[in-house]
Amino acid sequence: MREVLIEALDRRRSDETFERTLGKIVRKRKLTFEFYRNTMDAVRSASKKGETPEEAARALCSKELE
């Protein structure tokens, strides 16, 4: 999951939401919708109040390194 999140953070364009970018990468890698859903659930669970999905994904990636 970490690799996909990092790719989504790197490839996100300013006119796209994080969710849309993540969806494109999931489809490109031929991963399942269930993977997308589980990943977004993890991002949303990791987010703190007022935090964007991008910030939560960064925090989740750094947390997985520990």
N, C-alpha and C positions, 0 to 999 in steps of 0.2 A: 504494500500500500504506500509505503514511504516514497518509492521511486515515482509512482504515478502522481502523488501530491507535489513532489518537487518539480516534475515536468509541467504540471498545471500551473504552478506558481511562476515558472520561468517563461511559459508560452502565453500567459494571459495578456490579452490586448486591453487597452484602456476602455474600449467600447463594449467589452464583454464582461459578463458576470463570471465569477469563479466557477459556479455550477455549470455554466455552458462550456467553459474551457475544459473542465474535468470530463464532461460528457463526451466531448470530441475526442479526447485522448482515450477514454475507455472504449469508444467505438473503433478508433484507429488500431488499438492493441487487441481488438476482438475479445474484450472482456465482457462479462455479463452485466445486465442491469442490476442484478443483485449485488455485484461488487460495487457498482456506482452508489447504490442505495446505502450499503454498509459503510462505505467511505464517507459519504455525506453525513450519515448518522454520527460517525466518529468525530468528524469535524465540528458538527453542531454541539455534540456533547462536550467537546474540549473547549468550546468558546465561552468566554466570560461575558457578562453583561456589557453591551455596547461595543463588542469586538466584531470585526468583519470576518467573513469566512476565510479570507486570505491570512489574516493575523492568526486565526485559530489553526489553520493548516500549518503555518510556520511553527507555531508553538507545538503542535502535535509531532511534526517532523523532528524538532530538536528534542522533544521528550522521548521519542523512540531511540535516540542515540544513547541515552543514559542507561 
